[in-house]
Amino acid sequence: MKIDSKVEEGNLSIVLDGRLDSMTSGELEAHLEKELTDSIQSLSIDLGAVDFISSKGLRVMVATYKKMNGRPMNLLNANASVKEVFRLSGLQKFFDLK
């Protein structure tokens, strides 16, 4: 998985490319741990190039949602199969899937 990120005016933007599964979710988790500081006011994660997300990937998203503690978190450009995983897990109600 490739992870690109930038911080602009308190917004952390992350672009993911590849599968978000048991092999790659730890990498994303470590990256988010480093980047999500108290100065981050909102988070956007672009899932446009993510073709698969596993339960481990969902766990990272839920942990990140909790860490954001009410600050905006947007998941962008998710394809139909990724959106379906969120829907089937019941997690779509917690995330702003655009």
Secondary structure, DSSP 8 states (H G I E B T S, - for coil): -EEEEEEETTEEEEEEEEEESTTTHHHHHHHHHHH--TT--EEEEEEEEEEEE-HHHHHHHHHHHHHHTTS-EEEES--HHHHHHHHHHT-TTTSEE-
